[in-house]
Amino acid sequence: MVLSSPVTGDIGFGPILGPHVAFAGGAAAAAFAAKYHSSPTVLVDGDYHPAKNIARALGPMPSVMFVGGLFGIFGALGIRFLMYVQVPWDPLNTMVVLSAILHRFVFNYPIVRLPRGLTGSFDMSPFADGVKSSYSINYAGSSTRTEFSWNRYLIEPWLPHQYEWSSVTMIGLVAGLLGGYVALITNSPFLAFGISAASLTFLALGIEKIPVTHHITLPASTATIAVLNDPTGTSQLIALVTGGVFGIIGALFGEFAQRIFYAHSDTHLDPPAVSIVFTTFLISIFAALGIFHDAAWLTVVSI
């Protein structure tokens, strides 16, 4: 994973603000706080499991900050190892996924929770119908263990405004074409991703129904450049269409990931991170097979 700008590489994707450190550490801290905070009721803000409420600041709690820091160190060290062995997929988002799996294991959450009730893993209709169920945590935050109960949605989609297959596909196409276009005119596989990531600020501030697209624009831009790098000549139109196709793949696999790893579970395992790992590996495989000229910033898988 080679980044030309030290600001991007060392700050944005590095040990300070890198998602494998800051975001993954925050998700682990939220998971810890939901079970071990001295007053768990303050964590509940809505109808989801409180461990998923990663956008809410919890204040300066030493134990929670310590846990977040430990998982941040895990992310910082882990990505160094993955880059050393040159994994043929995005190492940063790999650490985001591995960190989430680890915090579920360490804090005794199910790695993958089976659907509650009679609904299947891919059925989101109970959420659309507003179906809720009683849920409780065997709370361990004090010397006497107590049970903390509340009502939560039977199914908790990662994005309540972005989970229907038709809308996800359309967002994937549009954002994929935009990501491909940005890559065409700038030759940067990361600029569109940065724009998408910046748009998450509005979502974090409570502005609802902002599309989440960073798992779409990154593979779209990367695939566009991987196709365009062909020295024999590839038309910009083909490269742009490739970006649109990979945008759709990224969007659909992100939705697939949220229905398996998020909607029925208790903590935040990031669907976009899972999607990016998959799509970047796919680009690497296409490069190894000669379908793409190269893999842009990725390592080509050995076949």
ZADREN-851126 format. One record per residue (C-alpha): residue in three letters; residue number from 0; z, x, y. Coordinates in steps of 0.05 Angstrom, whole numbers, plus 5000, padded with zeros to 4 digits. Layout:
! residues N
- ALA;NUM;Z;X;Y
...
! end
This chain:
! residues 303
- MET;0;5000;5000;5000
- VAL;1;4974;5040;5060
- LEU;2;4987;5015;5131
- SER;3;4954;5051;5188
- SER;4;5004;5032;5242
- PRO;5;5075;5060;5238
- VAL;6;5100;4999;5277
- THR;7;5070;4954;5223
- GLY;8;5088;4998;5164
- ASP;9;5155;5026;5184
- ILE;10;5183;4967;5223
- GLY;11;5147;4902;5205
- PHE;12;5139;4918;5131
- GLY;13;5193;4972;5127
- PRO;14;5268;4975;5115
- ILE;15;5285;4940;5180
- LEU;16;5245;4875;5182
- GLY;17;5207;4878;5116
- PRO;18;5211;4812;5078
- HIS;19;5234;4850;5016
- VAL;20;5295;4871;5056
- ALA;21;5310;4821;5111
- PHE;22;5283;4758;5080
- ALA;23;5302;4772;5008
- GLY;24;5371;4795;5030
- GLY;25;5380;4732;5070
- ALA;26;5360;4688;5012
- ALA;27;5411;4724;4968
- ALA;28;5465;4716;5021
- ALA;29;5451;4641;5026
- ALA;30;5456;4635;4950
- PHE;31;5522;4673;4951
- ALA;32;5551;4632;5009
- ALA;33;5534;4566;4975
- LYS;34;5583;4583;4919
- TYR;35;5634;4629;4951
- HIS;36;5641;4610;5024
- SER;37;5712;4589;5042
- SER;38;5688;4521;5065
- PRO;39;5623;4500;5029
- THR;40;5617;4434;5067
- VAL;41;5594;4472;5130
- LEU;42;5533;4496;5092
- VAL;43;5506;4426;5078
- ASP;44;5453;4406;5128
- GLY;45;5405;4358;5096
- ASP;46;5389;4333;5027
- TYR;47;5372;4399;4991
- HIS;48;5417;4447;4955
- PRO;49;5453;4487;5009
- ALA;50;5431;4553;4978
- LYS;51;5360;4535;5000
- ASN;52;5380;4529;5073
- ILE;53;5357;4599;5090
- ALA;54;5337;4581;5162
- ARG;55;5408;4566;5183
- ALA;56;5450;4622;5212
- LEU;57;5518;4625;5179
- GLY;58;5553;4670;5229
- PRO;59;5587;4737;5219
- MET;60;5618;4729;5150
- PRO;61;5634;4798;5123
- SER;62;5626;4782;5049
- VAL;63;5561;4744;5059
- MET;64;5533;4800;5103
- PHE;65;5554;4851;5051
- VAL;66;5516;4814;4996
- GLY;67;5455;4807;5040
- GLY;68;5458;4882;5054
- LEU;69;5463;4900;4981
- PHE;70;5402;4859;4964
- GLY;71;5366;4889;5024
- ILE;72;5380;4959;4995
- PHE;73;5354;4935;4928
- GLY;74;5290;4913;4962
- ALA;75;5282;4978;5001
- LEU;76;5292;5021;4939
- GLY;77;5252;4977;4894
- ILE;78;5189;4979;4937
- ARG;79;5192;5055;4938
- PHE;80;5190;5055;4863
- LEU;81;5134;5005;4859
- MET;82;5093;5044;4909
- TYR;83;5107;5109;4872
- VAL;84;5080;5081;4807
- GLN;85;5023;5048;4846
- VAL;86;5027;4978;4819
- PRO;87;4959;4942;4826
- TRP;88;4987;4884;4866
- ASP;89;5028;4874;4929
- PRO;90;5093;4913;4919
- LEU;91;5128;4882;4979
- ASN;92;5123;4810;4954
- THR;93;5138;4833;4884
- MET;94;5206;4855;4909
- VAL;95;5216;4788;4944
- VAL;96;5205;4753;4877
- LEU;97;5247;4802;4837
- SER;98;5304;4799;4887
- ALA;99;5306;4723;4882
- ILE;100;5307;4726;4806
- LEU;101;5363;4776;4810
- HIS;102;5406;4735;4857
- ARG;103;5398;4674;4812
- PHE;104;5421;4716;4753
- VAL;105;5479;4751;4789
- PHE;106;5507;4687;4821
- ASN;107;5498;4645;4758
- TYR;108;5442;4600;4780
- PRO;109;5389;4580;4729
- ILE;110;5329;4627;4733
- VAL;111;5284;4567;4723
- ARG;112;5315;4498;4723
- LEU;113;5284;4444;4681
- PRO;114;5267;4380;4718
- ARG;115;5327;4335;4730
- GLY;116;5316;4263;4706
- LEU;117;5254;4240;4669
- THR;118;5201;4269;4716
- GLY;119;5158;4328;4697
- SER;120;5152;4395;4732
- PHE;121;5089;4376;4770
- ASP;122;5108;4305;4790
- MET;123;5129;4302;4863
- SER;124;5130;4225;4867
- PRO;125;5207;4220;4864
- PHE;126;5210;4258;4930
- ALA;127;5158;4212;4962
- ASP;128;5199;4153;4937
- GLY;129;5264;4182;4966
- VAL;130;5299;4186;4898
- LYS;131;5365;4223;4902
- SER;132;5418;4242;4852
- SER;133;5490;4264;4855
- TYR;134;5500;4338;4847
- SER;135;5561;4383;4846
- ILE;136;5579;4456;4850
- ASN;137;5637;4485;4811
- TYR;138;5661;4519;4874
- ALA;139;5694;4587;4866
- GLY;140;5709;4603;4939
- SER;141;5785;4597;4934
- SER;142;5840;4613;4886
- THR;143;5837;4542;4858
- ARG;144;5767;4523;4833
- THR;145;5744;4456;4860
- GLU;146;5682;4414;4853
- PHE;147;5639;4401;4914
- SER;148;5592;4341;4907
- TRP;149;5537;4311;4950
- ASN;150;5472;4273;4942
- ARG;151;5408;4313;4940
- TYR;152;5335;4296;4927
- LEU;153;5318;4293;4854
- ILE;154;5259;4338;4871
- GLU;155;5260;4385;4931
- PRO;156;5190;4408;4950
- TRP;157;5187;4474;4986
- LEU;158;5150;4441;5045
- PRO;159;5159;4366;5050
- HIS;160;5096;4362;5093
- GLN;161;5052;4408;5050
- TYR;162;5055;4393;4976
- GLU;163;4998;4344;4960
- TRP;164;4942;4379;4923
- SER;165;4887;4352;4970
- SER;166;4921;4375;5034
- VAL;167;4940;4441;5004
- THR;168;4868;4454;4983
- MET;169;4842;4437;5053
- ILE;170;4893;4481;5086
- GLY;171;4874;4537;5038
- LEU;172;4800;4530;5055
- VAL;173;4809;4528;5131
- ALA;174;4862;4583;5134
- GLY;175;4823;4624;5084
- LEU;176;4760;4621;5126
- LEU;177;4800;4638;5188
- GLY;178;4833;4697;5152
- GLY;179;4765;4720;5129
- TYR;180;4736;4715;5199
- VAL;181;4793;4755;5229
- ALA;182;4782;4808;5177
- LEU;183;4707;4809;5192
- ILE;184;4715;4821;5266
- THR;185;4775;4868;5263
- ASN;186;4768;4902;5194
- SER;187;4843;4889;5186
- PRO;188;4870;4856;5123
- PHE;189;4937;4845;5156
- LEU;190;4924;4816;5226
- ALA;191;4912;4744;5202
- PHE;192;4974;4750;5158
- GLY;193;5014;4772;5219
- ILE;194;4989;4712;5259
- SER;195;5008;4666;5201
- ALA;196;5076;4698;5195
- ALA;197;5088;4691;5270
- SER;198;5073;4617;5266
- LEU;199;5133;4609;5220
- THR;200;5176;4617;5282
- PHE;201;5159;4546;5302
- LEU;202;5180;4521;5234
- ALA;203;5245;4559;5237
- LEU;204;5259;4528;5306
- GLY;205;5255;4459;5276
- ILE;206;5184;4440;5296
- GLU;207;5163;4400;5236
- LYS;208;5098;4399;5197
- ILE;209;5073;4468;5218
- PRO;210;5027;4492;5161
- VAL;211;5050;4554;5124
- THR;212;4991;4599;5112
- HIS;213;5011;4672;5104
- HIS;214;5000;4669;5028
- ILE;215;4930;4643;5044
- THR;216;4907;4689;5100
- LEU;217;4930;4754;5067
- PRO;218;4889;4747;5003
- ALA;219;4831;4717;5042
- SER;220;4828;4776;5090
- THR;221;4838;4826;5033
- ALA;222;4783;4795;4990
- THR;223;4736;4792;5050
- ILE;224;4743;4867;5064
- ALA;225;4739;4884;4989
- VAL;226;4671;4849;4986
- LEU;227;4647;4875;5053
- ASN;228;4661;4947;5035
- ASP;229;4601;4949;4988
- PRO;230;4558;5008;5014
- THR;231;4495;4975;4986
- GLY;232;4506;4918;5035
- THR;233;4539;4851;5029
- SER;234;4524;4795;5078
- GLN;235;4580;4773;5123
- LEU;236;4569;4702;5100
- ILE;237;4584;4720;5028
- ALA;238;4645;4758;5050
- LEU;239;4669;4699;5091
- VAL;240;4658;4650;5034
- THR;241;4697;4697;4989
- GLY;242;4754;4693;5039
- GLY;243;4752;4617;5037
- VAL;244;4753;4617;4961
- PHE;245;4813;4664;4958
- GLY;246;4847;4622;5012
- ILE;247;4842;4562;4966
- ILE;248;4867;4603;4906
- GLY;249;4926;4628;4946
- ALA;250;4944;4558;4971
- LEU;251;4938;4525;4902
- PHE;252;4977;4579;4866
- GLY;253;5031;4575;4919
- GLU;254;5037;4501;4905
- PHE;255;5038;4514;4831
- ALA;256;5094;4565;4841
- GLN;257;5136;4518;4883
- ARG;258;5133;4463;4831
- ILE;259;5156;4512;4776
- PHE;260;5205;4558;4812
- TYR;261;5230;4519;4873
- ALA;262;5227;4443;4871
- HIS;263;5276;4435;4813
- SER;264;5318;4497;4827
- ASP;265;5379;4512;4869
- THR;266;5361;4574;4910
- HIS;267;5301;4599;4948
- LEU;268;5250;4635;4904
- ASP;269;5193;4642;4953
- PRO;270;5128;4607;4930
- PRO;271;5084;4646;4979
- ALA;272;5110;4712;4951
- VAL;273;5094;4690;4880
- SER;274;5024;4669;4903
- ILE;275;5011;4735;4939
- VAL;276;5030;4775;4877
- PHE;277;4981;4734;4836
- THR;278;4923;4736;4885
- THR;279;4929;4810;4900
- PHE;280;4930;4826;4826
- LEU;281;4868;4783;4818
- ILE;282;4833;4822;4873
- SER;283;4852;4887;4839
- ILE;284;4824;4861;4773
- PHE;285;4759;4839;4807
- ALA;286;4752;4909;4836
- ALA;287;4763;4941;4767
- LEU;288;4710;4896;4737
- GLY;289;4660;4913;4792
- ILE;290;4658;4843;4820
- PHE;291;4686;4871;4885
- HIS;292;4667;4940;4911
- ASP;293;4740;4960;4919
- ALA;294;4809;4928;4928
- ALA;295;4817;4943;5002
- TRP;296;4890;4967;5011
- LEU;297;4909;4953;4938
- THR;298;4909;4999;4879
- VAL;299;4854;4983;4829
- VAL;300;4882;4963;4761
- SER;301;4864;5009;4703
- ILE;302;4824;4972;4650
! end
